[in-house]
Amino acid sequence: MDLPIHDLPLFVAAGLLLNLTPGPDMLFVAGSSAAHGRRAGVMAALGVGAGCGVHMVLAALGLSALLATSALAFEVVKWAGAAYLVWIGVGMLRRPARSSTEAGPVVVAPSRVFWQGALTNALNPKVALFFLAFLPQFINAGAPGQTLGLLALGLLFDIGGTAVNVGVAWLAGSVRAGLSKGSAGLWLRRSAGALFVGLGVKLAIASR
């Protein structure tokens, strides 16, 4: 069965431009890589991609419409996401400085960073509304197989976004590796913590 998708090259071009535009996901990945190293940044990027996949499935099934029509649902998800981001940021800010003899970034479990990225994205209602508004523009109205078409477009967008974020993780990790250890690592970690707190506050005050 042919998928009811039209203007695919335009979708790919628009998706690439959107993925290259700095936003909360990209900043989260860069901050994770700067604070914990390149591997953590890559895991954060993969986690963000997983969270994006949740929104993709919800949009395809029509459940994201709940966030668009219910003010209460939007507020609950928004505040949960904001609180989670602030919690991550405060944890980074409160972590004590390591001695000058310690080398390399703070080691964290890859699964922990992955789930942080996934939850950060999944608990952002703006992403759900974006998928609900953006993907249907490239689906033929009234054609069969619309759910599969939405899933295909969402997967394509998610793959592109994940590739961009992995590149950001490598770049931020390279900058981190090029800096001196000790105070520079502490500054980067605290800067990343402040960044996450700022992202949480921004999400909290965002309107629909």
N, C-alpha and C positions, 0 to 999 in steps of 0.2 A: 504494500500500500504506500502510495506516495504521501509524504508529509505535507500538510497544508501550509507551507511556508513560502513567503514571497520576499523579494528584495534581500536575499541572503547576503550578497556583498555589502549592501548598505548596513545591514545588521552587524556584520563583522567589523566594519570600519567604525561604526558608532560605539560598539562594545570595546574596541581597542582604545579609542580615545577616552572613554569613561574609565577604563581600568588604569590608564596612565595618569589620570587626574588624581593628585594627592587627596586622600580622605582618611577617615578613621581607621579603616583596615590597613592601609599602607603605613600609617603612622604607628599602629600597633605592632606590625611586623618589624619595622625599622627600630622601634624602641626595644623590642624583645631581642633583636640581634645585637643591638648596641650594648644592652645590659648583660646579656648572657652568652653572647657568641653567635657565630654564623649558624651552627647547627640548630640552636634554639629558634633563630629567626626563620629558618626553613620550616621547622615544625609548626611555628606560629602561622606561616603562610598556608601550610597544608590544613591546619585547623580552621583558618578563615574560609578556605575552600569548602571544607566539610559543612561549616555553618551556612555558607551560601547555598550548598546543596539542599539543606533543609528548607530554606525559603523557596528554592526552585520547585521542590516537590509540592509544597503547600500552595504555591501559586498555580501550579498545573492542576491541582485538585480543587481549586477554588476556595480553599480555607483562608487564604490571606485576605479575602474580601471582608472577613470578620474584623480585621484591624482597620480596614477602611471605613467601616460602617459603625463600629462600636467604639465610642470614646473611652469607655472603661477598659476594654481589652487593650487598646493602644497605650493607655496610661500605665496599666499594670506591667506590660512587657517593657515599656520605656524605662520605668523606674527600676525594674529588676536589672536591666542591662546597665543603667547608670551606676547603680550600687555595686555591681560586680566590677566595673572598670575602676571605680574609686577604691574598692577593696584591694585590687591588684596594685594600684599605684601607691597606696599608703603602705602596703607591705614592702615595696621597694624602698620607699623613703625611710622606713623605720629599720631596715636591715643594717646592722652595724658595719662599720668599715673594717676591712680585712687588714692584716698587717702588711707592711711593705714587702715582706718576703714571699707573700703568696703571689702566684703567677696565674695569668689567664683569667677569663671571665668567670663569674659565679656559675657553678655547675647546677643545673636543674634537670629534673627528669624530663626526657623528651615528651612523654605522654602528658605530663602536666602542662607544658607549653602548648601542646596540640589542643588540649581541651579548653585552655584559656582562650585560644584563638577561635575555636568553634563556638563557645558560649558567647564571646564578645560579639560575634557576627549574628548568631541565632537570636540573641536577645535585643537586637536593634530593629525596632519596627519599621524604621525608615527603609531598610533593605527589603522588607516584605512588600511595602507599598511601591517601591521602585520596580520590583519584578512584576507586580500586578499591573502597573501602568505601562511598562516598557515592552515586555514580551508580546502581549496581544497585538501590538501594532504591526507585527510581522507575520501574523496568522490570518489565513483566509477566513473571513466570516462565514459561518454556516457550513463550512466544509467538514467532512468526517475526519476523525483522528486528531482533533485539536489538542487533546491532552498530550499525546505523543509529540506533537509539534512543539508545544510549550516546553516539554521536558528536553527535547533536542536542543532548542534554542538556549534554555537555561544551562544545560551542560556545556555547550559551546562557550557561553559567556563565562561560566565558572572556570573552565580550563584556561581561558585567556587571562582571567584575573589572577588565578593561582600562579601561572607562569610569570606574570609581572611581579607579583609579590615575592616569589622566590628570588628573582633578580634583585629586588630591593633588599632582601635579607642578605644576599651575598655582598652587595655593595656596602651596606651598613656594617656587616661583619668585617669586611676588609678595612674599613675606616677604624673600627674598634681594634683590630689587630695591629694597625700601624701606629696607634698611640702608645705612649708609655704606660706602664702598669702603675698600680697604686692609686694616687690621687686622681688620675685621669679616668680609671675604671670606676672609682667611686662617683665622680662627677657625672659620668655617662649613666650610671645606674640611677642616680637621683634625678637626673634630667628626664630619664624614661619614666620614672615614677610620677614626677610632676606632670608629664605629658599624659599619662593614663588618667590621672585625677582630672586634668583639664578636659579630656575626652568625655569622661563620665559626667562632668558638670554641663558640658555642651549638650550631651544627649538628654540630660534631665530638663533643661530649659527649652528644648526643641519643641515646636508646635507641630501639629499634624500637617 
